[in-house]
Amino acid sequence: MTINCKGKLIDLSTPKVMGILNVTPDSFFDGGRYKDENSILNQVENMLNQGATFIDIGAYSSRPNADFVTENEELQRIVPIVELLVKYFPEIIISVDTFRSEVAKQTIKAGASLINDISAGFLDEKMLQTVANLSVPYIMMHMRGTPQTMQTLTDYDNLTKDVNFYFSERISKARALGIIDLILDPGFGFAKTTQQNFELLNQLELLNIADLPLLVGVSRKSMIYKTLDTTAQNALNGTTALHMIALQKGAKILRVHDVKEAKECITLYNQLHA
């Protein structure tokens, strides 16, 4: 189970860590924390040193009811960051968190290696063809609606079955266009209640369709801190607990704010299955 990131073959038979770098002012956990070059470079260096295989950069917060950001503003936020990181860390593998095809095109041109789309192509009809043209790996997430409307779209006949049906349709379309490397993200917190998030995690192995790698992003999310009656800032222990469950159920990439702890979790998981 490998993906090709600009000529580098990444073996996902052993789980990997994707470190999150939000360059938005309003992300739910670290919004506004990384505003200048030094803070960005220091954070990325820390994540790489702690064992992150990928760095995922987002310039449009996808938290519930997030503010709308224009395409031009998203480009102005994110392209210089990609260029900066490629300059200082030439071997870095950058994932760009965007649902816009033009942002995908410009950031890959600037040195990014893969695209992480919360909408799996539904919010920009040009996205799938663009990714196919770029010949880069594509992370497709399950979501309904937009970040502004998704919290009202949580009615499912059978959640896991509906998510699988969604992915089967998206995979078919992506394959028809020639996209080779696909990664599936169940979309914890996107158009799902807290109870539904736990239901999906409990049945995660049932999403292992078409032998495609699963990415899990539960880091410090409300499903954790609301259940524990705490805050995102105090949700690291709960995050680690769910990471181990995700690994046991087949997750191949953990998308996280805290790389060191996630990497330790993977080390223990690997030892358990040695």
Secondary structure, DSSP 8 states (H G I E B T S, - for coil): -EEEETTEEEETTS-EEEEEEE--S--TTTTTS--SHHHHHHHHHHHHHTT-SEEEEESS--STT-----HHHHHHHHHHHHHHHHHH-TT--EEEE-S-HHHHHHHHHHT--EEEETTTTSS-TTHHHHHHHHT--EEEE---S-TTTGGG----SSHHHHHHHHHHHHHHHHHHHT---EEEE--TTSS--HHHHHHHHHTGGGG-GGG--EEE--TT-HHHHTTTTS-GGG-HHHHHHHHHHHHHTTEEEEEES-HHHHHHHHHHHHHHT-
